[in-house]
Amino acid sequence: MTAEEAIDRINELLGSTDPATANTSMRIPKPLREAAALAVSELGVAPSTTILTANALRMFLQGTVVLAALELHFEEYPEARPTLAELALAAAEIDGNPLAQRPELLERSAAEIARRHPGASFEDVLLWAEAVDSCEASQRGAA
């Protein structure tokens, strides 16, 4: 089965309205089971821990399918993959981080951290940019 076929089949199954259920025997860590039970009984997050578990699994699978489809898209169109700096800028914008107003700093930081630490994440870029910004501000204050 190809990744595309798996994505299509998972989407088909997730979209099913078939009410049939299946008994399963899942081993869940006790603390997680207790946390789920409390979330149901005390916070009313779902009618039962079974429904909570099924909903959580559904949400995880939906996210997994989106990520898998996006990865297939990037394999076909590598130029569409956002750069590390673009990811950092998007995250800063979403969070309302003041660094969102400094795309040139994020670009420099992304290039530097990628050179020093291949495999760095956009969070690493934001931390690096914050440190650079702080150092630059200190130098301006000392001058």
C-alpha positions in Angstrom: 0.0 0.0 0.0 1.4 3.4 -0.9 1.3 6.4 1.5 -1.3 8.0 -0.7 -3.5 4.9 -0.5 -3.0 4.7 3.3 -4.0 8.4 3.7 -7.1 7.9 1.5 -8.1 4.7 3.5 -7.6 6.4 6.9 -9.7 9.4 5.8 -12.4 7.0 4.5 -12.4 5.2 7.9 -12.4 8.4 9.9 -15.3 9.7 7.9 -17.4 6.5 8.3 -20.7 6.7 10.1 -20.8 3.0 10.8 -21.9 2.6 14.5 -20.3 -0.8 14.9 -17.8 -1.1 17.7 -14.9 -3.5 18.4 -13.7 -4.7 21.7 -10.1 -4.0 22.3 -7.6 -4.8 25.0 -5.3 -1.8 25.3 -2.7 -1.5 28.0 -2.8 2.1 29.3 -0.6 3.4 32.0 -2.5 3.7 35.3 -1.8 7.4 35.8 -3.0 8.2 32.3 -6.2 6.1 32.9 -6.8 7.9 36.2 -6.2 11.3 34.5 -8.7 10.4 31.8 -11.3 9.3 34.4 -10.9 12.5 36.3 -11.2 14.6 33.1 -14.5 12.8 32.4 -15.9 12.9 35.9 -14.7 16.2 37.1 -14.3 18.3 34.0 -16.9 16.8 31.8 -14.7 16.6 28.7 -16.5 13.6 27.4 -19.4 11.3 28.4 -17.0 8.4 29.1 -13.3 7.5 29.1 -14.0 5.3 26.1 -15.4 8.2 24.1 -12.5 10.4 25.4 -10.0 7.8 24.2 -11.7 7.3 20.8 -11.9 11.1 20.3 -8.2 11.5 21.2 -7.2 8.7 18.8 -9.4 10.2 16.1 -7.8 13.7 16.5 -4.3 12.1 16.5 -5.0 10.2 13.3 -6.5 13.3 11.6 -3.3 15.2 12.5 -1.1 12.4 11.3 -2.9 12.2 7.9 -2.5 16.0 7.4 1.2 15.8 8.2 1.6 12.8 5.9 -0.2 14.5 3.1 1.9 17.7 3.6 5.1 15.6 3.5 4.0 14.0 0.2 3.3 17.4 -1.2 6.8 18.7 -0.2 8.3 15.6 -1.7 6.6 16.5 -5.0 7.2 20.2 -4.7 10.3 20.7 -2.5 10.3 24.4 -3.3 7.1 24.7 -1.4 8.7 23.6 1.9 9.0 26.6 4.2 12.5 27.6 5.3 13.6 27.5 8.9 13.3 31.3 9.0 9.8 31.2 7.5 8.7 28.7 10.2 10.2 30.9 12.9 8.5 34.0 11.5 5.2 32.2 11.3 5.5 30.9 14.9 6.4 34.4 16.1 3.4 35.9 14.3 1.1 33.3 15.8 2.4 33.9 19.3 2.5 37.7 19.0 6.2 37.6 19.6 7.9 40.9 18.9 10.5 39.1 16.8 7.7 38.8 14.2 8.6 42.5 13.4 12.2 41.6 12.8 12.2 39.1 9.9 15.8 40.1 9.0 17.0 39.1 12.5 15.1 35.8 12.2 16.7 35.2 8.7 20.2 35.8 10.1 19.5 33.7 13.2 18.1 30.8 11.1 21.2 30.8 8.9 23.6 30.9 11.8 21.9 28.2 13.9 21.4 25.9 10.9 25.2 26.3 10.2 26.1 25.5 13.8 23.4 23.0 14.6 22.0 21.1 11.6 18.5 19.8 12.4 17.7 22.9 14.6 14.0 23.7 15.0 12.1 27.0 14.5 12.0 27.2 18.3 15.8 27.1 18.4 15.8 30.0 15.9 13.5 32.0 18.1 15.7 31.4 21.1 18.8 32.3 19.2 17.2 35.5 17.8 16.1 36.5 21.2 19.6 36.0 22.6 21.1 38.0 19.6 18.5 40.8 20.1 19.3 41.0 23.8 23.1 41.2 23.1 22.6 43.8 20.5 20.3 45.8 22.8 23.0 45.6 25.6 25.6 46.8 23.1 23.5 49.7 22.0 22.9 50.6 25.7 26.6 50.5 26.5 27.5 52.8 23.6 
